[in-house]
Structure formats: C-alpha cells, structure tokens
Amino acid sequence: MDYKKPIPLKVFLLIFLGPLLTLPVLLSSCSTLPSSYLKKGIDPSVWSGNPLVLTKYGYLMGYPDKEDTLAWRGVPYAAPPVGERRWRAPVEPEPWNGVKRAKRFGSPAPQLLPILGAVSGSEDCLYLNIWRPSDKETNLPVYVWIHGGGNTLGSANMVPDYYGHAQAARARVVFVSINYRLGPFGWMLSPDLGEGQSPVDASGNYGTLDILESLKWIKRNITAFGGDPERVILAGESAGAMNILSLLLSPLSKELFHGAIIQSGVPRMVKAEEAVKKSNAFMINLMLKERGIDTEEEAKTVLEAKTPEERAAWFRSKGQKEIMSLLKGNAMGMSDWPSIISDGYVLPEEGYELLESGNYPVKVPIIIGSNKEEIKIFLFFDKSLDYKGEIYRLVAEYGSRSWKAEGVDSPAKKLSSHPDQPPIYVYRFDWGAVNSDGESPLPGDWGIRLGAFHSLEIPFFLGTDTINGLFLTGRLFTRSNREGRENLSLLIGKYLKAFAHTGNPNPEDDPSLPEWVPRKPAQATGLIFDGSETTPVIKPLSHIETSEDLKKEIFKTLEEPLLSQVLEKLLWSLE
C-alpha cells in the first residue's frame, strides 16, 4: 500500500467505524461476548462495578439511575405463565443469547384500572427490577419490595413511590422489586385445573409461588449484582405485607429470606373449600357468556357433561379479557377475589393457627406496624360520608385501631410469645394525623380528610418522596412540610438500614436515636413515627389494641342511632 496516498473514504469508514457499527450486533446476538469488550480478568458473574452482569440465564446490561445507582429493569425471573403454564407453578426462565438490555420495566399482571375499570397488563408478567449503589462493594444486604393492591391490583412500578434508587443508595442495599400474578390468575383453586397435577401445580397459590420463585432467583443470581443471598429482607405494604405474613407459614419459604418488614398487613387466608367454591362459581359465570347458555342451571349441565380434562381445557382456552370481564373493581381498582389459600401444601391447612402454636417454619426478625389512620384513604372514596362529620371521624378512628389490633398487635403478641422467635419490632406511623393541638403537617384540611392514611408511610420508608404517584404528591407534599418529612424519612431510613444489615434496627453508629425495644407479649414496646412541618418526632409506643377491648369500647361509648351508622361503615369486621 502506498502510505503517501490519501486513504479512500470507504476504507477509512470500514477500518475506523466498522467495529463501532458492529458492536450493537455483537452485543445483541452473540451467546458469548467478544473478549475485546470486557476488561481482561473481569468475571461478569461476580460484581465488579460493571453494569454488565452475567446471571445464570444470560448477560444483563444495567443503566445509571438517580442517587448514583445502577438499575436493571424488566428482568425475567420465571418463564411467562401463559398457555399451558397458566394456573401452574412458575418455572425458571429460558436462557437467552447475547445481552439483554434491562432498561424497561416488565408488564404488570392483568388487572382492572382504577376508576376506568378497563383491563390492563399481561399474563407475561413475571419480572423483577434491581437497584444498587454504583460502586464495587459486594455482599450488600438484599431488600425485596412486594407491592400492595389487595392481590388484584398493582405492580412493582405502578407509582414512583416503589422505585428502589433511594433505598439502595441510602441503606446501601441491593433493592429488588417484583411483579407477581394477581386476582384469578394468581389464586385459583380448581379440582379440574389440578387434575393429575403435582401438589404444587394444583395448589391454587400461584401468586404466592411467584413470590417464592423470585426469591429463588435472587438466591441463584444476586451475587452477580453484589448482593448477599444470606441476608435477604422482605418488605411489603398492604397485600404485600399480607403475603409476607403468609410466607412465615410456608415450608417452601425456609432459607429464602432472613428478615421481614410488614407494613399495614393483616393475617388473612382463605380456606381451600371456599376457594374451590369461588372457582366453580367463576367457571359457571364464564360459561354463561357462551352463546346459547342463558341460566346457571344450563351452565352447570353443560359443565357437568364435560370430563375434568375437557373443563380444564375449555377454561384455559378463554382469553385474558374474557376472564377479567367477570371482575368488578372498586373505586381504587381492587376486586373482591379470594387470595392466599390454605391448600395444605404451599400453605398449611391450619393457617394462622400456627402463629399461636409456634409450629410455623420461618422464624426471622420482624418489623411490623400500621398507620394511625389507615382507613381514611378508603373513606375518601365514599361519597356518602362528610369528612367533617362525626361518623367519618369515628369510623376512621375505630376502623384504624381495629386494623392495628388485627394486623399488628395480635400477630406481634403471638409471634413474640415463642422463645425461638427472633425479636419483633413494632411501630405506628402518625405523620399527617391531626395532633392534640388540632395541627397537622399536611396543608389545608388534608389532615382531617386523610391524615396518616394507608400507604402514606411508603415514601418515608423507601425515601422516594412521592405518594400515590402524581395523584396526591402535589396536594400533600408541600414546600412547607418538606423539611419535616425529609428529616423523618432519613431517621426511619437509619433504622431500616441497620435492620437490613444486622437484623436489629438500632444503629450502632447513631446512639442519639431513640432505642427501638423489641415487643414482648404483654408489653406495649415500640416506636411512633410522627412530626410537624419542620421537625421529625420519634417517641415510644405505649398502647396495645385488642379487638375484644375495642369492641367493648364501641358498644359502651356510642349510642343509637350513631352506633349502627358507625358499624355499618366500618371496613374491618370487629367480630
């Protein structure tokens, strides 16, 4: 070659730009990465600060996110539960070739949109998301977030409140959030669907099994992200917390998590017989949509004429929208569908009786609590109530205290009564409620209307500083209360960081924080998280609620017709 002659433009492009042009093809299609792409000696299956990681199933490319974190979104932790895998236990995902760019969240599970009632989501929904600090530290605790929504609504990215960048950065954890099957796709106990299947495939607890499968994925893969599979903390709110409570009872949960943060959950479980009855009724209602079927009797006759295999095949042939069309959502989008089933395999037939006997298999340190005015958010959608009226105030007070009795104090008492149970730490979240001086950190009359309502603690626990997305953030989080809420969030974050790292929420490096004393069966130990517009307040919790005492108080204090009006509106049974 004559080096004095100018290099032709085509040759120049081929020599100098060719590698850059072909790199995306190599990254997206090759089963192994070119050695020139990775730094010599770096193993992407071991965390080194590189956003390119190697899981058991293939390469994942992460991306920078807020607060100097890296994020991997839309990571499949199980094969899509579609076709023959609908109403079956989840299985591992198929390995992939090349690099999967984990930039977009996975689809939420099928659900009804709030207010609109339209069907959203996809059955191909078993995805998780990961955030971690963008440095080289390894063996970080793993903080797993399970979203709420009554087990019929929600997703890991439904609102920014659930994002993991802040908790990953401040608590120095690997934060994982998950989607799981919901409603009739998540919980459906049918003898026809279970005919000839293994106990796990016939259990009906598919949403529960999804959560367990995500924990198995974490155990297999989280070291590639710098996480410690022996320090996994489950955290969840509402239905997410309810799901965690149930996992304490499951023999399939053993060794999969090592601590739990249970926010505003209740120990609710459906008997197998009730779940079967509901699935049978669901199948009849679905048959009523067939052409020429006009009555329930006709539907029953047609179904009974089929074999179990034929009924199962017919049921599986129905589309997502056909199935979801039978559900009715409330104003918040949640449907009345039974979830968490005592099937006898995934979850014991005895249900929460095991908390009393002490024979539950998973004994880990637990943080458990509720908000002072849990049910105000539900009353907010009840147009028949005047938020300034006496009925509103009483229903909010008694309903929220009942929630604490059933969802916090009762399980805390049972759990803490067993010598082999690690410590139980109880809290109540009061920020936003009107105090004894008639003041609230919330603007205007929002302290009366909503106060310390269900889900308000989430941005304080996760540090995201948004509440229910854009719906309430601008109304409730103002410039005036910014200092108080951010400082309270930082203090709560110190407790949660210590808990994630050690199993004890009391941080050794900050003795100035009030001590969080573990709960004993008959002692009202715990903490209240509260504050003004500018100042956070953490004080001792000094009262235990019981359903029996609360019921006596209601009937002793209220007279007719107020008594009947209040009982009619209470969302939680006092029986």
C-alpha positions, 0 to 999 in steps of 0.5 A: 500500500502506498502510505503517501496516498490519501486513504479512500473514504470507504476504507477509512469508514470500514477500518475506523467505524466498522467495529463501532457499527458492529458492536450493537450486533455483537452485543445483541446476538452473540451467546458469548461476548467478544473478549475485546469488550470486557476488561481482561480478568473481569468475571461478569458473574461476580460484581465488579462495578460493571453494569454488565452482569452475567446471571445464570440465564444470560448477560444483563446490561444495567443503566445509571439511575438517580442517587448514583445507582445502577438499575436493571429493569424488566428482568425475567425471573420465571418463564411467562405463565401463559398457555399451558403454564397458566394456573401452574407453578412458575418455572425458571426462565429460558436462557437467552443469547447475547445481552439483554438490555434491562432498561424497561420495566416488565408488564404488570399482571392483568388487572382492572384500572382504577376508576376506568375499570378497563383491563390492563397488563399481561399474563407475561408478567413475571419480572423483577427490577434491581437497584444498587449503589454504583460502586464495587462493594459486594455482599450488600444486604438484599431488600425485596419490595412486594407491592400492595393492591389487595392481590388484584391490583398493582405492580412493582412500578405502578407509582414512583413511590416503589422505585428502589434508587433511594433505598439502595443508595441510602441503606446501601442495599441491593433493592429488588422489586417484583411483579407477581400474578394477581386476582384469578390468575394468581389464586385459583383453586380448581379440582379440574385445573389440578387434575393429575397435577403435582401438589404444587401445580394444583395448589391454587397459590400461584401468586404466592409461588411467584413470590417464592420463585423470585426469591429463588432467583435472587438466591441463584443470581444476586451475587452477580449484582453484589448482593448477599443471598444470606441476608435477604429482607422482605418488605411489603405494604398492604397485600404485600405485607399480607403475603409476607405474613403468609410466607412465615407459614410456608415450608417452601419459604425456609432459607429464602429470606432472613428478615421481614418488614410488614407494613399495614398487613393483616393475617388473612387466608382463605380456606381451600373449600371456599376457594374451590367454591369461588372457582366453580362459581367463576367457571359457571359465570364464564360459561354463561357468556357462551352463546346459547347458555342463558341460566346457571342451571344450563351452565352447570349441565353443560359443565357437568357433561364435560370430563375434568380434562375437557373443563380444564381445557375449555377454561384455559382456552378463554382469553385474558379479557374474557376472564377479567370481564367477570371482575368488578373493581372498586373505586381504587381498582381492587376486586373482591377475589379470594387470595392466599389459600390454605391448600395444605401444601404451599400453605398449611391447612391450619393457617394462622393457627400456627402463629399461636402454636409456634409450629410455623417454619420461618422464624426471622426478625420482624418489623411490623406496624400500621398507620394511625389512620389507615382507613381514611384513604378508603373513606375518601372514596365514599361519597356518602360520608362528610369528612367533617362529620362525626361518623367519618371521624369515628369510623376512621378512628375505630376502623384504624385501631381495629386494623392495628389490633388485627394486623399488628398487635395480635400477630406481634403478641403471638409471634413474640410469645415463642422463645425461638422467635427472633425479636419483633419490632413494632411501630405506628406511623402518625405523620399527617394525623391531626395532633392534640393541638388540632395541627397537622403537617399536611396543608389545608384540611388534608389532615382531617380528610386523610391524615396518616392514611394507608400507604402514606408511610411508603415514601418515608420508608423507601425515601422516594418522596412521592405518594400515590404517584402524581395523584396526591404528591402535589396536594400533600407534599408541600414546600412547607412540610418538606423539611419535616418529612425529609428529616423523618424519612432519613431517621426511619431510613437509619433504622431500616438500614441497620435492620437490613444489615444486622437484623436489629434496627438500632444503629450502632453508629447513631446512639442519639436515636431513640432505642427501638425495644423489641415487643414482648407479649404483654408489653406495649414496646415500640416506636411512633413515627410522627412530626410537624412541618419542620421537625421529625418526632420519634417517641415510644409506643405505649398502647396495645389494641385488642379487638375484644377491648375495642369492641367493648369500647364501641358498644359502651361509648356510642349510642343509637342511632350513631352506633349502627351508622358507625358499624355499618361503615366500618371496613374491618369486621370487629367480630 
